[in-house]
Amino acid sequence: MDTTGNETVLHSFMGPPDGAGPSAGLIMDKAGNLYGTAGGGSYGYGTVFKLDTSGNETMLYSFTNVPDGAYPSAGLIMDKAGNLYGTTTGGGAGNCVLLGVSGCGAVFKLDTTGNETVLYRFTNVPDGTLPYAGLIMDKAGNLYGTTEFGGDGSCDFGVGCGTVFRLDTTGNEIVLYSFMGPPDGAIPLAGLIMDKAGNLYGTTYGGVMPTGWERCSS
């Protein structure tokens, strides 16, 4: 959309193998190319795509579920070298089933030639499951994110209340915090931000209410 409010459709998704239902935002490189995620793809488990400045789309990667991941719901981040990083809500590994898809979710890297590396595969307990949100990266290259469920907590769902995690540059995951439900929160759907001192900030359901996410009466 230009500065006068005129909209231009840069690309219309057509479903597999192109992509469908992009639910996250975009990032832009220095040359003006756009990058994002969508459903669909060659195998129906989601895609990473690029749109050049002329609106031409390139499918950079199509997910296959296990072992590489499935259903990327969040946007991407890019490092200084042009590598892309993101999450998939399903696929990867672990004893989880999401929408009929095996796997607890994954963190992935896509290099500038389109090669995917799975940096981490979630296993539910105690490390987390269903990383719905995107990632942030610190100056040292460590990645930070949230998982909607999993961890050490005990929720009504019986699958943990979610986590905040860090992934170092060698692929080691550290659970920085496991939510326990009220009063500290549960089910962190959104991503994180970091201040200059390295402190992390985010949001959850839950809180001081009895459950925080289900009781509402008129």
MIMARDO-951932 format. One record per residue: x, y negated, z negated of N, C-alpha, C in turn. Coordinates in steps of 0.02 Angstrom, whole numbers, m for minus. Last residue first. Layout:
<sites>
+--------+--------+--------+--------+---------+--------+--------+--------+--------+
!  neast ! nnorth !    nup ! caeast ! canorth !   caup !  ceast ! cnorth !    cup !
+--------+--------+--------+--------+---------+--------+--------+--------+--------+
!      X !      Y !      Z !      X !       Y !      Z !      X !      Y !      Z !
...
+--------+--------+--------+--------+---------+--------+--------+--------+--------+
</sites>
This chain:
<sites>
+--------+--------+--------+--------+---------+--------+--------+--------+--------+
!  neast ! nnorth !    nup ! caeast ! canorth !   caup !  ceast ! cnorth !    cup !
+--------+--------+--------+--------+---------+--------+--------+--------+--------+
!  m1087 !    676 !  m1613 !  m1120 !     611 !  m1607 !  m1161 !    597 !  m1669 !
!   m923 !    748 !  m1629 !   m996 !     751 !  m1638 !  m1025 !    681 !  m1635 !
!   m791 !    849 !  m1594 !   m817 !     782 !  m1580 !   m893 !    787 !  m1585 !
!   m652 !    948 !  m1601 !   m713 !     929 !  m1636 !   m733 !    857 !  m1621 !
!   m532 !    973 !  m1529 !   m593 !    1006 !  m1510 !   m656 !    979 !  m1542 !
!   m411 !    920 !  m1568 !   m424 !     923 !  m1497 !   m492 !    953 !  m1479 !
!   m393 !    913 !  m1705 !   m365 !     861 !  m1664 !   m385 !    864 !  m1591 !
!   m426 !    986 !  m1816 !   m389 !    1020 !  m1763 !   m360 !    971 !  m1713 !
!   m450 !    885 !  m1916 !   m448 !     956 !  m1931 !   m413 !    998 !  m1878 !
!   m330 !    748 !  m1890 !   m397 !     776 !  m1889 !   m394 !    852 !  m1899 !
!   m198 !    708 !  m1878 !   m225 !     715 !  m1945 !   m296 !    744 !  m1947 !
!   m141 !    803 !  m1737 !   m136 !     746 !  m1781 !   m171 !    760 !  m1847 !
!   m192 !    849 !  m1571 !   m182 !     864 !  m1642 !   m178 !    800 !  m1682 !
!    m87 !    815 !  m1428 !   m152 !     822 !  m1460 !   m138 !    834 !  m1535 !
!     52 !    700 !  m1415 !     22 !     767 !  m1419 !    m52 !    760 !  m1434 !
!    193 !    611 !  m1342 !    125 !     615 !  m1369 !    102 !    687 !  m1371 !
!    357 !    539 !  m1378 !    307 !     573 !  m1337 !    240 !    575 !  m1372 !
!    530 !    500 !  m1380 !    462 !     481 !  m1397 !    414 !    517 !  m1350 !
!    696 !    517 !  m1448 !    644 !     538 !  m1401 !    575 !    518 !  m1427 !
!    850 !    428 !  m1459 !    788 !     452 !  m1490 !    736 !    466 !  m1437 !
!    962 !    370 !  m1405 !    951 !     441 !  m1392 !    890 !    470 !  m1426 !
!    976 !    236 !  m1411 !   1009 !     274 !  m1464 !   1001 !    349 !  m1454 !
!    894 !    189 !  m1311 !    967 !     183 !  m1302 !   1006 !    223 !  m1354 !
!    760 !    313 !  m1299 !    787 !     246 !  m1309 !    864 !    246 !  m1304 !
!    665 !    408 !  m1185 !    723 !     406 !  m1230 !    746 !    334 !  m1237 !
!    510 !    497 !  m1164 !    554 !     441 !  m1149 !    609 !    440 !  m1201 !
!    429 !    644 !  m1095 !    463 !     607 !  m1147 !    495 !    543 !  m1120 !
!    267 !    700 !  m1033 !    339 !     701 !  m1040 !    364 !    655 !  m1094 !
!    116 !    781 !  m1097 !    154 !     730 !  m1060 !    229 !    737 !  m1072 !
!     62 !    877 !  m1180 !     52 !     882 !  m1108 !     97 !    837 !  m1068 !
!     88 !    963 !  m1320 !    114 !     903 !  m1286 !    110 !    911 !  m1210 !
!     11 !   1041 !  m1426 !     m1 !    1040 !  m1354 !     23 !    975 !  m1322 !
!      4 !    947 !  m1579 !      2 !    1010 !  m1542 !    m10 !    996 !  m1468 !
!     45 !    875 !  m1741 !     28 !     874 !  m1671 !     30 !    943 !  m1639 !
!     56 !    868 !  m1879 !    112 !     842 !  m1838 !     98 !    842 !  m1764 !
!    m34 !    918 !  m1974 !    m42 !     848 !  m1951 !     10 !    825 !  m1901 !
!   m104 !   1014 !  m1839 !   m112 !     960 !  m1888 !    m68 !    971 !  m1949 !
!     33 !   1105 !  m1760 !    m37 !    1085 !  m1766 !    m43 !   1030 !  m1817 !
!    168 !   1118 !  m1755 !    133 !    1164 !  m1799 !     58 !   1150 !  m1803 !
!    297 !   1115 !  m1630 !    238 !    1086 !  m1662 !    199 !   1139 !  m1700 !
!    467 !   1120 !  m1640 !    408 !    1162 !  m1627 !    349 !   1132 !  m1666 !
!    607 !   1039 !  m1570 !    551 !    1037 !  m1617 !    496 !   1083 !  m1593 !
!    713 !   1079 !  m1492 !    724 !    1024 !  m1539 !    668 !   1020 !  m1590 !
!    778 !   1220 !  m1437 !    712 !    1195 !  m1457 !    724 !   1141 !  m1510 !
!    891 !   1225 !  m1310 !    885 !    1214 !  m1382 !    816 !   1187 !  m1395 !
!    961 !   1325 !  m1182 !    903 !    1289 !  m1208 !    907 !   1284 !  m1284 !
!   1093 !   1313 !  m1069 !   1072 !    1336 !  m1135 !   1014 !   1293 !  m1160 !
!   1145 !   1268 !   m949 !   1083 !    1305 !   m948 !   1060 !   1333 !  m1014 !
!   1251 !   1184 !   m954 !   1267 !    1254 !   m939 !   1205 !   1298 !   m940 !
!   1202 !   1063 !   m992 !   1227 !    1068 !   m923 !   1247 !   1139 !   m905 !
!   1054 !   1102 !  m1093 !   1120 !    1072 !  m1080 !   1144 !   1087 !  m1010 !
!    896 !   1054 !  m1127 !    933 !    1102 !  m1086 !   1000 !   1070 !  m1069 !
!    783 !   1040 !  m1261 !    841 !    1012 !  m1225 !    875 !   1069 !  m1187 !
!    607 !   1019 !  m1300 !    668 !    1058 !  m1288 !    722 !   1016 !  m1254 !
!    469 !   1031 !  m1401 !    513 !     983 !  m1368 !    579 !   1019 !  m1360 !
!    322 !   1137 !  m1387 !    390 !    1121 !  m1407 !    415 !   1058 !  m1373 !
!    170 !   1220 !  m1448 !    210 !    1181 !  m1402 !    277 !   1160 !  m1431 !
!    102 !   1305 !  m1531 !     75 !    1238 !  m1522 !    117 !   1193 !  m1476 !
!     59 !   1477 !  m1500 !    105 !    1424 !  m1518 !     79 !   1357 !  m1497 !
!    m46 !   1558 !  m1468 !     13 !    1561 !  m1425 !     64 !   1507 !  m1441 !
!   m171 !   1549 !  m1525 !   m129 !    1607 !  m1541 !    m66 !   1612 !  m1500 !
!   m261 !   1448 !  m1521 !   m251 !    1486 !  m1459 !   m207 !   1547 !  m1470 !
!   m251 !   1387 !  m1642 !   m311 !    1427 !  m1630 !   m303 !   1470 !  m1568 !
!    m73 !   1409 !  m1676 !   m132 !    1370 !  m1658 !   m192 !   1416 !  m1651 !
!     77 !   1402 !  m1751 !     18 !    1445 !  m1747 !    m43 !   1402 !  m1735 !
!    247 !   1379 !  m1688 !    185 !    1359 !  m1721 !    130 !   1410 !  m1712 !
!    362 !   1406 !  m1618 !    350 !    1443 !  m1680 !    284 !   1428 !  m1713 !
!    333 !   1415 !  m1440 !    367 !    1391 !  m1499 !    350 !   1433 !  m1559 !
!    181 !   1388 !  m1342 !    241 !    1423 !  m1363 !    274 !   1391 !  m1423 !
!    129 !   1250 !  m1234 !    118 !    1301 !  m1285 !    185 !   1333 !  m1303 !
!    187 !   1149 !  m1157 !    119 !    1140 !  m1184 !    105 !   1189 !  m1241 !
!    349 !   1086 !  m1183 !    307 !    1141 !  m1161 !    240 !   1135 !  m1195 !
!    451 !    949 !  m1124 !    402 !     978 !  m1171 !    371 !   1041 !  m1140 !
!    625 !    898 !  m1109 !    556 !     905 !  m1087 !    512 !    934 !  m1142 !
!    784 !    852 !  m1044 !    738 !     854 !  m1100 !    667 !    860 !  m1073 !
!    952 !    891 !   m997 !    882 !     883 !   m980 !    838 !    891 !  m1041 !
!   1112 !    813 !   m987 !   1066 !     858 !  m1022 !    994 !    840 !  m1003 !
!   1198 !    721 !   m932 !   1169 !     770 !   m887 !   1124 !    821 !   m921 !
!   1241 !    617 !  m1007 !   1285 !     675 !  m1004 !   1259 !    730 !   m958 !
!   1137 !    528 !  m1007 !   1198 !     510 !   m970 !   1246 !    568 !   m962 !
!    988 !    632 !   m991 !   1031 !     583 !  m1024 !   1094 !    572 !   m983 !
!    833 !    647 !   m906 !    904 !     666 !   m909 !    943 !    612 !   m945 !
!    670 !    721 !   m916 !    714 !     663 !   m916 !    785 !    688 !   m924 !
!    537 !    806 !   m825 !    598 !     803 !   m864 !    627 !    733 !   m867 !
!    357 !    831 !   m831 !    422 !     827 !   m800 !    478 !    819 !   m850 !
!    239 !    952 !   m902 !    265 !     885 !   m887 !    334 !    889 !   m854 !
!    218 !   1087 !   m928 !    173 !    1052 !   m882 !    202 !    985 !   m859 !
!    283 !   1228 !   m961 !    309 !    1160 !   m958 !    271 !   1119 !   m906 !
!    236 !   1359 !  m1025 !    197 !    1311 !   m986 !    224 !   1240 !   m991 !
!    316 !   1390 !  m1182 !    284 !    1413 !  m1120 !    243 !   1357 !  m1090 !
!    453 !   1423 !  m1297 !    402 !    1382 !  m1264 !    373 !   1415 !  m1202 !
!    538 !   1496 !  m1380 !    566 !    1441 !  m1340 !    515 !   1399 !  m1304 !
!    520 !   1611 !  m1456 !    508 !    1546 !  m1488 !    524 !   1486 !  m1444 !
!    383 !   1633 !  m1352 !    403 !    1627 !  m1422 !    474 !   1652 !  m1429 !
!    400 !   1604 !  m1198 !    343 !    1591 !  m1243 !    365 !   1580 !  m1315 !
!    506 !   1601 !  m1111 !    481 !    1667 !  m1132 !    425 !   1663 !  m1183 !
!    567 !   1513 !   m965 !    537 !    1515 !  m1031 !    508 !   1584 !  m1046 !
!    718 !   1499 !   m885 !    653 !    1533 !   m882 !    625 !   1540 !   m953 !
!    822 !   1376 !   m811 !    798 !    1410 !   m871 !    729 !   1439 !   m858 !
!    868 !   1347 !   m685 !    911 !    1330 !   m741 !    889 !   1365 !   m805 !
!    869 !   1417 !   m533 !    828 !    1416 !   m594 !    874 !   1404 !   m653 !
!    906 !   1329 !   m391 !    936 !    1365 !   m447 !    887 !   1359 !   m505 !
!    883 !   1320 !   m216 !    855 !    1315 !   m282 !    895 !   1357 !   m332 !
!    942 !   1223 !    m83 !    952 !    1284 !   m122 !    925 !   1274 !   m193 !
!    939 !   1108 !     m8 !    877 !    1144 !    m17 !    884 !   1209 !    m55 !
!   1050 !   1031 !     m5 !   1040 !    1075 !     53 !    977 !   1117 !     46 !
!   1054 !    966 !   m125 !   1041 !     925 !    m66 !   1034 !    966 !     m2 !
!    968 !   1078 !   m241 !   1024 !    1037 !   m217 !   1007 !   1004 !   m151 !
!    859 !   1084 !   m370 !    861 !    1091 !   m297 !    916 !   1046 !   m271 !
!    827 !   1170 !   m519 !    868 !    1120 !   m485 !    866 !   1135 !   m411 !
!    699 !   1201 !   m643 !    737 !    1215 !   m583 !    777 !   1155 !   m559 !
!    625 !   1289 !   m773 !    658 !    1226 !   m755 !    703 !   1241 !   m696 !
!    468 !   1379 !   m785 !    539 !    1373 !   m771 !    560 !   1301 !   m763 !
!    346 !   1498 !   m850 !    369 !    1433 !   m826 !    444 !   1429 !   m821 !
!    313 !   1625 !   m886 !    299 !    1572 !   m935 !    321 !   1503 !   m912 !
!    234 !   1752 !   m785 !    289 !    1707 !   m800 !    267 !   1648 !   m843 !
!    109 !   1788 !   m660 !    154 !    1807 !   m714 !    208 !   1755 !   m724 !
!    m50 !   1723 !   m630 !     20 !    1723 !   m609 !     64 !   1741 !   m669 !
!   m179 !   1703 !   m668 !   m164 !    1764 !   m633 !    m93 !   1771 !   m610 !
!   m167 !   1584 !   m739 !   m206 !    1585 !   m677 !   m190 !   1646 !   m635 !
!    m31 !   1652 !   m815 !    m64 !    1588 !   m804 !   m100 !   1590 !   m737 !
!     38 !   1754 !   m932 !     m4 !    1755 !   m872 !    m42 !   1689 !   m868 !
!    196 !   1809 !   m995 !    141 !    1762 !   m993 !    101 !   1772 !   m929 !
!    329 !   1859 !  m1036 !    266 !    1897 !  m1039 !    207 !   1849 !  m1046 !
!    460 !   1806 !   m923 !    422 !    1804 !   m985 !    355 !   1838 !   m980 !
!    495 !   1698 !   m782 !    500 !    1761 !   m818 !    456 !   1756 !   m880 !
!    439 !   1619 !   m649 !    501 !    1625 !   m686 !    507 !   1693 !   m717 !
!    267 !   1564 !   m671 !    322 !    1597 !   m637 !    384 !   1601 !   m679 !
!    210 !   1397 !   m714 !    209 !    1469 !   m716 !    269 !   1498 !   m680 !
!    244 !   1264 !   m703 !    205 !    1284 !   m760 !    201 !   1360 !   m768 !
!    408 !   1208 !   m669 !    349 !    1243 !   m644 !    310 !   1269 !   m704 !
!    501 !   1054 !   m656 !    474 !    1110 !   m694 !    419 !   1144 !   m654 !
!    656 !    985 !   m588 !    585 !     986 !   m605 !    566 !   1047 !   m644 !
!    773 !    889 !   m494 !    759 !     932 !   m551 !    684 !    928 !   m567 !
!    886 !    870 !   m356 !    820 !     862 !   m385 !    810 !    911 !   m443 !
!   1035 !    781 !   m313 !   1002 !     843 !   m332 !    936 !    828 !   m368 !
!   1104 !    665 !   m290 !   1047 !     679 !   m247 !   1013 !    745 !   m262 !
!   1201 !    626 !   m377 !   1223 !     664 !   m318 !   1166 !    681 !   m270 !
!   1134 !    571 !   m482 !   1172 !     526 !   m439 !   1196 !    560 !   m375 !
!    974 !    660 !   m486 !   1037 !     637 !   m514 !   1075 !    595 !   m463 !
!    799 !    639 !   m502 !    857 !     647 !   m457 !    919 !    622 !   m491 !
!    647 !    722 !   m547 !    698 !     672 !   m559 !    757 !    688 !   m514 !
!    472 !    744 !   m503 !    542 !     762 !   m502 !    585 !    705 !   m530 !
!    311 !    783 !   m580 !    356 !     752 !   m532 !    428 !    774 !   m541 !
!    218 !    936 !   m614 !    248 !     871 !   m631 !    290 !    845 !   m573 !
!    180 !   1060 !   m573 !    127 !    1011 !   m586 !    154 !    941 !   m597 !
!    216 !   1195 !   m477 !    247 !    1134 !   m504 !    194 !   1080 !   m512 !
!    183 !   1346 !   m465 !    140 !    1290 !   m484 !    177 !   1232 !   m516 !
!    321 !   1448 !   m514 !    257 !    1440 !   m479 !    220 !   1380 !   m508 !
!    484 !   1530 !   m499 !    436 !    1482 !   m526 !    373 !   1478 !   m484 !
!    575 !   1632 !   m467 !    596 !    1562 !   m458 !    546 !   1510 !   m485 !
!    562 !   1772 !   m463 !    587 !    1741 !   m524 !    596 !   1665 !   m522 !
!    392 !   1740 !   m459 !    444 !    1772 !   m499 !    499 !   1793 !   m451 !
!    346 !   1623 !   m360 !    320 !    1646 !   m424 !    375 !   1676 !   m468 !
!    399 !   1557 !   m252 !    376 !    1625 !   m240 !    349 !   1659 !   m303 !
!    396 !   1391 !   m179 !    404 !    1437 !   m235 !    372 !   1504 !   m221 !
!    485 !   1314 !    m53 !    420 !    1345 !    m70 !    432 !   1397 !   m124 !
!    569 !   1161 !    m18 !    568 !    1226 !    m51 !    497 !   1248 !    m62 !
!    556 !   1056 !     71 !    623 !    1072 !     46 !    625 !   1140 !     14 !
!    476 !   1016 !    210 !    466 !    1059 !    152 !    534 !   1082 !    128 !
!    465 !    853 !    264 !    507 !     912 !    264 !    492 !    952 !    201 !
!    368 !    739 !    360 !    375 !     781 !    300 !    423 !    839 !    313 !
!    382 !    572 !    413 !    392 !     642 !    430 !    405 !    683 !    367 !
!    375 !    439 !    388 !    318 !     479 !    369 !    323 !    552 !    388 !
!    487 !    367 !    407 !    440 !     367 !    463 !    378 !    408 !    448 !
!    563 !    391 !    297 !    536 !     323 !    304 !    488 !    317 !    363 !
!    513 !    559 !    247 !    561 !     507 !    268 !    526 !    441 !    280 !
!    470 !    654 !    112 !    442 !     613 !    165 !    492 !    560 !    184 !
!    487 !    818 !     51 !    519 !     754 !     64 !    482 !    719 !    120 !
!    432 !    934 !    m77 !    432 !     905 !    m10 !    469 !    838 !     m9 !
!    411 !   1089 !   m149 !    445 !    1025 !   m157 !    451 !    996 !    m87 !
!    262 !   1186 !   m188 !    316 !    1163 !   m145 !    351 !   1102 !   m175 !
!    164 !   1336 !   m228 !    187 !    1267 !   m236 !    249 !   1251 !   m195 !
!    121 !   1461 !   m198 !    140 !    1448 !   m268 !    168 !   1378 !   m278 !
!     99 !   1500 !    m67 !     42 !    1482 !   m107 !     57 !   1465 !   m179 !
!    203 !   1519 !     17 !    181 !    1577 !    m21 !    122 !   1563 !    m67 !
!    227 !   1396 !     78 !    229 !    1457 !    119 !    200 !   1518 !     84 !
!    110 !   1281 !      1 !    175 !    1304 !     23 !    170 !   1370 !     60 !
!      9 !   1245 !   m140 !     15 !    1273 !    m73 !     84 !   1298 !    m57 !
!     45 !   1090 !   m226 !     27 !    1160 !   m223 !     36 !   1187 !   m152 !
!    192 !    985 !   m239 !    123 !     998 !   m221 !    109 !   1072 !   m229 !
!    306 !    849 !   m274 !    285 !     919 !   m278 !    212 !    925 !   m260 !
!    422 !    737 !   m189 !    369 !     755 !   m236 !    356 !    830 !   m235 !
!    504 !    592 !   m125 !    507 !     663 !   m145 !    452 !    677 !   m195 !
!    545 !    481 !     10 !    504 !     499 !    m47 !    507 !    574 !    m61 !
!    676 !    370 !     61 !    640 !     433 !     67 !    603 !    450 !      3 !
!    754 !    258 !     43 !    683 !     248 !     50 !    643 !    311 !     62 !
!    885 !    272 !     13 !    869 !     262 !     84 !    795 !    252 !     96 !
!    888 !    301 !   m120 !    913 !     236 !    m99 !    896 !    220 !    m27 !
!    730 !    389 !   m151 !    803 !     382 !   m150 !    823 !    314 !   m123 !
!    592 !    398 !   m261 !    620 !     371 !   m199 !    696 !    367 !   m204 !
!    460 !    506 !   m318 !    521 !     468 !   m329 !    549 !    448 !   m261 !
!    283 !    515 !   m362 !    340 !     521 !   m316 !    402 !    487 !   m345 !
!    170 !    608 !   m470 !    194 !     551 !   m433 !    255 !    567 !   m391 !
!     62 !    754 !   m452 !    112 !     712 !   m486 !    132 !    654 !   m441 !
!    m20 !    835 !   m377 !    m48 !     806 !   m439 !      0 !    758 !   m474 !
!    m67 !    878 !   m217 !    m12 !     850 !   m257 !    m39 !    812 !   m318 !
!   m147 !    976 !   m136 !   m163 !     953 !   m203 !   m104 !    926 !   m243 !
!    m28 !   1066 !    m38 !    m97 !    1047 !    m53 !   m101 !   1021 !   m125 !
!     72 !   1120 !    103 !     64 !    1093 !     36 !     m8 !   1072 !     26 !
!    103 !   1198 !    221 !    124 !    1128 !    212 !    123 !   1105 !    140 !
!     60 !   1320 !    265 !    122 !    1317 !    225 !    144 !   1247 !    206 !
!    m68 !   1279 !    145 !    m12 !    1322 !    165 !     m3 !   1324 !    240 !
!   m128 !   1107 !    175 !   m130 !    1173 !    144 !    m73 !   1216 !    170 !
!   m105 !    985 !    231 !   m148 !    1030 !    268 !   m157 !   1098 !    235 !
!    m90 !    814 !    183 !    m74 !     884 !    173 !   m127 !    928 !    205 !
!    m43 !    675 !    269 !   m102 !     712 !    247 !    m84 !    786 !    242 !
!     57 !    532 !    241 !     53 !     603 !    258 !    m11 !    633 !    231 !
!     32 !    397 !    230 !     97 !     418 !    255 !     97 !    491 !    276 !
!    m91 !    287 !    257 !    m82 !     358 !    240 !    m17 !    381 !    272 !
!    m87 !    127 !    193 !    m66 !     168 !    249 !    m58 !    240 !    225 !
!   m187 !    m11 !    141 !   m162 !      57 !    130 !   m142 !     90 !    195 !
!   m165 !   m176 !     89 !   m180 !    m132 !    145 !   m147 !    m64 !    133 !
!   m131 !   m269 !     m7 !   m181 !    m219 !    m24 !   m201 !   m174 !     33 !
!    m26 !   m350 !     17 !    m92 !    m380 !     27 !   m149 !   m330 !     14 !
!     86 !   m275 !      3 !     74 !    m327 !    m48 !      7 !   m362 !    m40 !
!     32 !   m107 !     47 !     74 !    m166 !     51 !     52 !   m219 !      1 !
!     42 !     59 !      0 !      0 !       0 !      0 !     44 !    m62 !      0 !
+--------+--------+--------+--------+---------+--------+--------+--------+--------+
</sites>
